Every structure is written in C-alpha cells, then in structure tokens.
Amino acid sequence: MDFTTVILGAGEGTRMKSDLPKVLHPVAGYPMIRYVLDRAVELNSAKIVVVVGNRAELVREELKSYPCRFVIQKQQLGTGHAVKSAVSEIEQSEFTLVLYGDVPLIQADTINQFIESIEDYTASVIGMRLNDPSSYGRMVIQGNELIKIVEYRDADSQQRKINLVNTGIVFCRTAELIRSLELLSPQNDQQEYYLTDIIEILRSSNHKATYFEADDHHQFFGANDRSALAKLSKLVRDKKCEKLMKEGVSFISPENTVVDYQVSIESGSVIYPFCYLTGETRIGKNCVIGTGKFLKDQVVSDNQELS
C-alpha cells in the first residue's frame, strides 16, 4: 500500500522547561522522535515527512541520517494546521499516516494492523479504552463507524463518560484528507485546527471513517513533561531488561539497574546492582559488571570483569 508518513514534531514543549525541542528529549537515553522515525522506516513508508518548528535546525541535525524530508510549521496552531503544512509533500501518495514525535513507543506490528483495518473506509483512527480517560478526546462510534471525535474541553457531560479515547494517530486517503484540511475551523475551546475534526467533515460529504481499538495502551502514551519522560523511560528499560534476561543475561537486581535503549549485552554476562549503562555501550559474553558502575559508550570485550 502506497502511503506517506507524516510525523508531527514542531511542538515547543513548554512544560519540559527546556531550550531543547520537545521531541529531542530522551526516553531511556534515545531521542523520542528517533523511536518514531525507526518505526516509520520499518513500516516501509514510501516517504517520511517530519513537521518541524521550534529550533528546527536541531531536529534536522539529529535526524540527518534518516531518509526523511522536512517542512516548517511556522505557527503552532494545532494538529490539523501541522498536517496542512505538509500538503505539498503528501499530495502524490494514495494514503497518509500521521504519527507524533512525542509518542515514542508505537510498534510497527500495531501500525500495520491499523493500516489494514481501513478496508473500504476513507479514514481510520487508533483508539483505546481507559478506565480513567481523564482529558483525552472521546471517540463517538456506531458499530464499526467512527462518527466524530470530541476533545475533552469541548465535550458535554455525556460524552465525557465515553471511555474510548483518541490517540491522534490517523490513516486517511490523501485526496480526501487534503480536501478536509481546507475546511478545518478553529471554532473550539483552544481555538486550534484539530486534525480529528476531519472525521465529521468526511461524513458530511458521504465518506465513512472507522477506528482501530488497540489493546496495549503503553504504545500511545506521550511525553508532555519530565514526569512523563521518566515513566516512558522506565517502561523501555524494564522491557529491555526482560528481553536481555531471556537472551541469557543475568541481573542481580534488575529493579536497581538502568539499561538504556541502545545498550547491548551478550549472553552469560552478569550485571550487579546500581549500574547505569547508557549510550552505545557494548558488553560482550561472560562479563561481570560490578556494583555501581556508570558506563557510557563503552565497549567491554568478552570475559572481562569490572569490579
């Protein structure tokens, strides 16, 4: 299936309290947006387009090794406005996939299933059911059809009871997406152009939308502040340790060990508590890494002991 992936990465991230662009903040030692670019490459996107804004030159530099193109969103006026900034790059593709540079844990298998779910519909959106949907946008459905998405601020008391919430990830036939973007209006509480408003616009012109309900909620959690970054990092690190243990690495106390995303450790090695392994650290076979070691971008050859 021919599709272009658009990754939204122009947000300022004011709640991060940092001069660094939001999407460059690391999750388990790896910039958020690089996780998303890795998945876009894995999905075999015909083209990858990154929408940049705040300190765009830093994002371009970080992503210079990726086969992607960049467009500038000069003003941050909402997700719909961001995608509209990329129209010149998507108009030749049959479909467009919209991802977010601050939602790093998405998996290619999930996105592939989502893409396949569109069938004969014009658009599809990933949703998830939460016991506490809090401030997420609510998805109003009838059977397999998605009727509309209502942002929490704009929802009435009945709509706020809906526990099927919007992740923001959209897959749409490009021609209809472009037409709908032209009709977006900022008539809402935040006075922004919401991408999700295209669902009602499509329905008004007799195009149907559907939704894909995801089970693994963690894939769609974003990072708007330092607390969220820490939570996402813990998820990645816990998963990393579990994978390494299945591959024959021993952790004396995995809950007291930090192993970042890019680190590799070969089988037979033993890692003692309070170690922090980060960057592109490589640990060979049958090594022992003693208590409290900090290793960044280090190479430890086979059968070595650091005590």
C-alpha distance (Angstrom), angle and dihedral (degrees) to the residues before:
residue distance angle dihedral
M1 . . .
D2 3.80 . .
F3 3.79 111.9 .
T4 3.78 141.2 148.6
T5 3.79 119.6 -139.4
V6 3.79 116.4 -140.1
I7 3.79 115.5 -163.5
L8 3.79 116.5 -162.9
G9 3.78 110.0 -141.2
A10 3.79 107.9 146.8
G11 3.80 99.7 101.0
E12 3.79 118.5 124.8
G13 3.80 94.6 -143.9
T14 3.79 94.7 -145.5
R15 3.81 91.5 176.0
M16 3.81 89.3 63.0
K17 3.83 88.1 67.7
S18 3.79 90.0 -142.9
D19 3.81 142.1 118.5
L20 3.81 88.5 -134.9
P21 3.82 115.3 98.7
K22 3.78 109.6 -101.6
V23 3.81 95.7 -117.0
L24 3.81 92.7 54.1
H25 3.79 94.0 61.6
P26 3.80 108.6 113.1
V27 3.77 127.2 -112.9
A28 3.81 108.6 -161.7
G29 3.79 89.1 -14.9
Y30 3.82 96.8 -51.0
P31 3.83 125.0 99.9
M32 3.80 111.1 -103.8
I33 3.76 96.0 -126.8
R34 3.81 92.9 52.9
Y35 3.81 90.2 63.8
V36 3.80 88.0 56.1
L37 3.81 93.8 45.7
D38 3.81 89.5 50.3
R39 3.80 90.1 54.8
A40 3.82 92.3 46.1
V41 3.80 89.6 54.2
E42 3.81 90.5 46.3
L43 3.82 89.2 53.0
N44 3.83 90.7 58.5
S45 3.78 92.8 -124.9
A46 3.81 111.1 -168.5
K47 3.80 87.4 -134.1
I48 3.79 134.6 2.5
V49 3.79 119.0 -148.6
V50 3.80 123.2 -173.0
V51 3.80 118.7 -159.8
V52 3.80 108.7 -146.7
G53 3.76 134.3 -179.7
N54 3.78 122.8 143.2
R55 3.83 108.8 67.0
A56 3.79 90.0 -17.1
E57 3.81 93.0 179.1
L58 3.81 91.1 66.3
V59 3.80 92.2 52.0
R60 3.81 91.4 47.4
E61 3.79 90.8 51.3
E62 3.82 93.2 49.0
L63 3.80 91.7 50.4
K64 3.80 99.1 39.6
S65 3.81 92.5 115.3
Y66 3.83 93.1 57.4
P67 3.82 125.6 90.1
C68 3.78 93.9 -118.9
R69 3.78 139.8 123.2
F70 3.80 126.1 -138.3
V71 3.79 133.1 -138.3
I72 3.78 126.8 -175.9
Q73 3.79 124.0 -124.0
K74 3.79 98.8 -159.8
Q75 3.80 94.7 -169.2
Q76 3.79 126.1 28.3
L77 3.80 100.2 -127.5
G78 3.79 100.0 150.1
T79 3.79 141.0 -69.1
G80 3.79 94.0 -68.6
H81 3.79 90.6 53.3
A82 3.83 89.7 48.7
V83 3.80 93.1 54.4
K84 3.80 90.5 44.5
S85 3.81 87.3 58.7
A86 3.81 87.6 64.1
V87 3.83 98.3 49.4
S88 3.80 93.9 110.0
E89 3.81 89.3 56.8
I90 3.80 98.6 46.6
E91 3.81 104.0 39.6
Q92 3.82 94.5 94.4
S93 3.82 94.5 53.8
E94 3.78 124.1 90.3
F95 3.81 92.7 -140.2
T96 3.80 137.1 20.0
L97 3.79 127.0 -149.1
V98 3.80 117.6 -160.3
L99 3.81 118.9 -154.6
Y100 3.81 132.8 168.3
G101 3.77 128.1 -120.5
D102 3.80 91.3 -144.4
V103 3.82 95.6 52.9
P104 3.80 98.5 76.2
L105 3.81 106.3 164.2
I106 3.80 100.3 68.7
Q107 3.80 114.6 130.5
A108 3.80 126.3 -140.0
D109 3.82 93.1 -132.1
T110 3.80 90.7 57.7
I111 3.80 93.2 47.4
N112 3.80 91.5 48.4
Q113 3.81 90.4 53.4
F114 3.79 89.0 47.6
I115 3.80 92.5 51.3
E116 3.79 91.5 50.4
S117 3.82 90.7 51.5
I118 3.79 93.1 68.9
E119 3.84 92.1 79.0
D120 3.83 106.4 155.0
Y121 3.81 95.7 -13.4
T122 3.79 122.5 108.7
A123 3.80 95.8 -134.4
S124 3.77 140.8 9.6
V125 3.81 132.3 -165.9
I126 3.81 129.7 -162.8
G127 3.80 113.8 -120.3
M128 3.78 134.4 177.9
R129 3.79 134.0 -164.2
L130 3.78 116.2 -123.0
N131 3.78 129.3 -173.8
D132 3.78 87.1 -142.8
P133 3.81 107.0 31.1
S134 3.84 91.4 174.2
S135 3.81 111.2 168.8
Y136 3.80 99.7 -8.5
G137 3.79 119.7 122.7
R138 3.82 113.0 -98.6
M139 3.81 123.6 -123.8
V140 3.79 115.5 -139.8
I141 3.81 110.4 -155.6
Q142 3.81 141.6 176.8
G143 3.78 111.0 -161.7
N144 3.80 106.6 -52.9
E145 3.78 93.4 -17.8
L146 3.77 124.4 99.5
I147 3.79 107.7 -141.7
K148 3.80 100.4 -177.5
I149 3.77 145.1 -37.4
V150 3.78 118.6 -122.8
E151 3.79 120.7 -162.1
Y152 3.80 113.1 -129.7
R153 3.81 93.1 -115.3
D154 3.80 90.4 54.6
A155 3.83 97.4 40.6
D156 3.80 123.4 106.6
S157 3.81 123.1 -133.3
Q158 3.82 93.7 -89.2
Q159 3.79 94.3 48.3
R160 3.79 90.5 50.2
K161 3.82 88.4 61.9
I162 3.83 90.0 65.1
N163 3.81 110.9 104.8
L164 3.82 97.0 -166.3
V165 3.79 102.9 97.4
N166 3.76 136.6 -170.5
T167 3.82 121.3 -108.9
G168 3.81 91.6 -171.5
I169 3.81 93.8 -124.5
V170 3.80 108.9 133.5
F171 3.80 135.4 -175.5
C172 3.79 115.1 -169.6
R173 3.78 143.5 162.0
T174 3.77 101.2 -97.2
A175 3.80 100.4 -135.0
E176 3.81 91.7 55.0
L177 3.79 91.7 41.7
I178 3.80 91.4 56.2
R179 3.79 92.2 46.8
S180 3.81 90.8 49.9
L181 3.80 93.6 47.7
E182 3.80 88.6 59.8
L183 3.80 89.6 57.5
L184 3.80 98.2 49.8
S185 3.78 117.3 122.1
P186 3.83 130.8 -164.4
Q187 3.81 91.8 -135.5
N188 3.80 96.3 133.5
D189 3.78 141.0 92.4
Q190 3.81 94.0 -83.0
Q191 3.81 94.7 39.8
E192 3.80 90.3 -130.5
Y193 3.79 135.0 132.0
Y194 3.81 103.4 -107.3
L195 3.80 115.9 -154.0
T196 3.80 89.5 -151.2
D197 3.82 91.0 63.8
I198 3.81 86.9 77.3
I199 3.82 87.9 80.7
E200 3.80 93.3 68.7
I201 3.79 91.1 40.3
L202 3.80 90.7 53.8
R203 3.79 92.4 48.6
S204 3.80 90.6 50.6
S205 3.80 88.0 61.8
N206 3.83 94.5 45.4
H207 3.80 97.0 -98.1
K208 3.79 117.2 133.8
A209 3.78 128.7 -139.8
T210 3.79 130.3 -161.4
Y211 3.79 136.5 -171.5
F212 3.79 138.8 -131.5
E213 3.79 115.4 -140.6
A214 3.81 111.0 -145.5
D215 3.79 123.0 -154.2
D216 3.80 101.4 -161.4
H217 3.79 102.5 70.2
H218 3.80 94.2 -179.0
Q219 3.80 90.7 72.5
F220 3.78 91.0 66.8
F221 3.78 102.1 44.5
G222 3.79 112.5 117.9
A223 3.78 132.7 -157.1
N224 3.78 118.2 -121.2
D225 3.79 97.9 154.2
R226 3.80 143.0 15.7
S227 3.78 93.2 -89.0
A228 3.80 91.3 57.6
L229 3.81 90.1 47.3
A230 3.80 89.8 55.2
K231 3.81 92.1 49.3
L232 3.80 93.0 49.2
S233 3.80 90.9 46.7
K234 3.79 90.7 53.0
L235 3.81 90.8 51.5
V236 3.81 91.3 51.8
R237 3.80 94.1 45.1
D238 3.80 94.0 47.3
K239 3.80 90.3 50.3
K240 3.80 90.1 47.2
C241 3.80 92.9 53.3
E242 3.81 92.0 47.5
K243 3.80 90.8 51.7
L244 3.81 92.9 47.7
M245 3.80 92.5 49.0
K246 3.81 89.5 53.0
E247 3.81 87.3 52.4
G248 3.82 93.0 54.4
V249 3.80 105.0 -89.4
S250 3.82 117.8 133.4
F251 3.79 124.2 -143.1
I252 3.79 114.4 -169.7
S253 3.81 89.1 -157.6
P254 3.81 111.8 5.7
E255 3.80 92.3 179.8
N256 3.82 88.2 60.9
T257 3.80 97.1 45.6
V258 3.81 128.3 83.8
V259 3.81 117.3 -149.4
D260 3.77 114.0 173.2
Y261 3.78 127.6 -144.8
Q262 3.81 101.0 -95.4
V263 3.80 97.7 43.4
S264 3.80 118.3 113.1
I265 3.81 125.6 -159.8
E266 3.78 123.7 -179.7
S267 3.79 127.2 -138.9
G268 3.77 122.2 -76.2
S269 3.77 94.7 31.5
V270 3.80 121.4 127.7
I271 3.80 123.1 -148.6
Y272 3.80 118.1 -161.5
P273 3.83 124.1 -148.9
F274 3.80 126.9 -72.9
C275 3.81 95.2 25.7
Y276 3.80 119.0 144.5
L277 3.81 112.5 -156.1
T278 3.77 114.8 -177.2
G279 3.78 146.4 152.5
E280 3.80 115.5 26.3
T281 3.79 94.7 -30.3
R282 3.81 112.7 163.0
I283 3.81 121.0 -161.2
G284 3.79 118.0 -172.4
K285 3.81 132.3 -146.8
N286 3.80 124.5 -53.6
C287 3.79 96.0 4.4
V288 3.79 127.0 150.8
I289 3.80 117.6 -145.3
G290 3.78 108.5 -166.2
T291 3.79 128.5 -139.5
G292 3.79 119.4 -61.2
K293 3.81 101.2 7.3
F294 3.83 119.9 158.2
L295 3.80 110.9 -155.8
K296 3.79 122.5 177.9
D297 3.81 121.0 176.8
Q298 3.79 89.3 -18.4
V299 3.82 128.0 149.1
V300 3.79 117.1 -145.6
S301 3.79 111.9 -173.1
D302 3.82 124.8 -142.0
N303 3.82 120.9 -64.0
Q304 3.81 95.6 12.6
E305 3.79 126.1 142.9
L306 3.80 123.2 -152.7
S307 3.79 107.3 -168.1
